[in-house]
């Protein structure tokens, strides 16, 4: 059974679960999910690594409190709690965004990176995603939580090439539950992100650790183009594509787990 609990950091109690032994491996969830998205990965990875998953602030069981914070410094706090100076880091979507910021801020602490459908601080946002952000904001202002959840499912789970009935129903349902939970977490007054580090696109040469980027063939074209460009520019990067949309590890857990284990065990 995994160990679970909360890590006290300034302004938050971060929920975590840890299982297995060996070199630490930290899982960082997507922005439409929480640590529940990693069930299949914990089962596959914990026989090989000490596998840690946690809820980022404002997701799952980690609530938001007033004050200044940064997501990537919370990564450092989680590793510090367990006494780990270094870990493999696996992140999907916003989790990959957080992982890159952490690796740039603490380059000696990320022994390897796995970035699924990654975004990067400073990357240009497409017109399609800008429209999505505007539509989501409008739905939430109207109090249409069902509409906002479905909007996210349509873009980030179904993708623009499929209809909802073509997607695994359990994946859709789980992401819907996690996204709804995140929307319902209250954002207090006085909450503030710390000033961002310099943009990642101009600093890719600093990520000298082994990096595996995994894309979904059915994901947004702009997401995949960025991932392909970054994989080419990284000093030690490689690229893999799986037959999924944005939520790669949920849609194709067996293929994702096999690729990650092959990559990490070769760099352990």
C-alpha positions, -999 to +999 in steps of 0.1 A: +000+000+000+013+035-008+022+059+019+002+091+018+000+124+037+005+161+035+037+182+032+036+215+050+050+244+028+045+281+033+008+287+025-002+251+017-005+215+027+005+195-004-011+161-007+012+132-018+014+095-022+046+074-024+052+038-033+082+016-041+119+020-036+150+029-056+159+061-074+132+087-069+107+093-097+083+123-093+050+124-113+035+159-120-001+159-133-017+178-161-037+210-156-070+193-162-062+166-137-047+158-103-026+130-089-054+104-096-044+104-133-012+084-124-028+051-111-015+030-139+020+046-138+024+041-100+016+004-105+042+001-133+069+023-120+070+015-083+087-019-087+116+000-102+116+035-086+105+052-054+075+067-071+060+100-057+029+117-070+013+148-055-014+174-061-002+207-073-017+238-055-054+242-065-058+206-076-071+174-059-066+176-022-042+205-022-061+238-016-050+273-023-041+299+004-033+336+002+004+344-004+031+342-030+042+308-044+056+291-075+047+256-088+083+246-095+095+256-060+068+232-047+085+205-066+117+212-047+098+212-014+083+178-022+117+163-029+132+180+001+105+165+023+117+130+014+153+139+015+159+135-022+185+157-038+178+144-072+149+126-091+136+116-125+107+140-133+077+129-154+051+155-163+022+158-187+010+191-202+010+217-174+030+191-153+056+192-180+056+230-179+063+228-142+090+201-147+109+223-171+108+253-148+121+231-120+149+217-142+160+252-152+159+264-117+176+233-102+195+217-131+214+193-108+183+179-092+166+165-124+184+134-134+161+128-164+129+144-177+099+128-194+077+155-209+043+146-223+025+171-246+047+198-231+042+235-230+069+259-220+071+293-203+075+319-231+061+297-259+036+315-282+000+306-275-020+297-306-052+315-316-071+283-310-059+281-274-066+318-269-102+313-281-105+283-258-092+303-228-118+331-235-146+306-239-137+288-206-135+321-188-169+332-201-185+299-191-171+301-156-183+337-152-218+325-162-216+298-136-218+271-163-195+245-147-208+217-168-201+237-200-166+246-188-158+210-180-171+197-214-152+224-232-120+211-216-129+175-224-136+183-260-102+200-266-078+182-243-093+147-241-112+142-274-089+164-295-101+181-326-100+150-347-125+129-327-160+129-313-167+121-276-180+086-284-147+077-300-128+082-267-126+058-238-155+066-215-136+059-183-109+083-193-134+110-201-153+105-169-121+106-147-108+137-163-142+153-160-142+146-122-107+160-117-114+191-138-146+198-120-128+195-087-102+220-097-129+245-109-146+242-075-115+250-054-118+286-042-091+310-051-085+333-021-077+370-022-040+377-019-029+346-039+000+355-062+025+336-084+061+346-078+078+363-107+085+338-135+120+326-144+134+335-178+115+320-207+123+283-214+126+285-252+158+306-250+173+283-224+169+248-238+206+243-241+207+244-202+187+212-201+216+188-205+200+158-187+184+131-208+150+142-220+122+121-235+094+141-251+062+121-258+035+135-281+000+123-291-007+119-328-042+132-322-032+162-301-033+198-314-010+204-343+006+234-325+014+214-294+031+187-315+050+212-336+064+229-305+074+195-290+092+185-322+111+217-324+122+215-287+132+178-291+156+189-319+171+217-299+177+199-266+213+187-262+201+152-252+165+150-263+145+124-281+109+122-294+082+095-293+047+098-307+018+076-294-017+072-309-035+095-285-047+130-280-034+153-252-038+130-222-012+105-233-006+085-202-043+080-195-052+070-231-023+047-238-009+036-203+008+004-215+027+021-244+035+052-222+047+031-193+069+008-215+085+038-232+092+056-200+106+026-183+129+018-212+141+054-212+146+058-175+161+024-168+187+032-194+195+064-176+193+052-140 
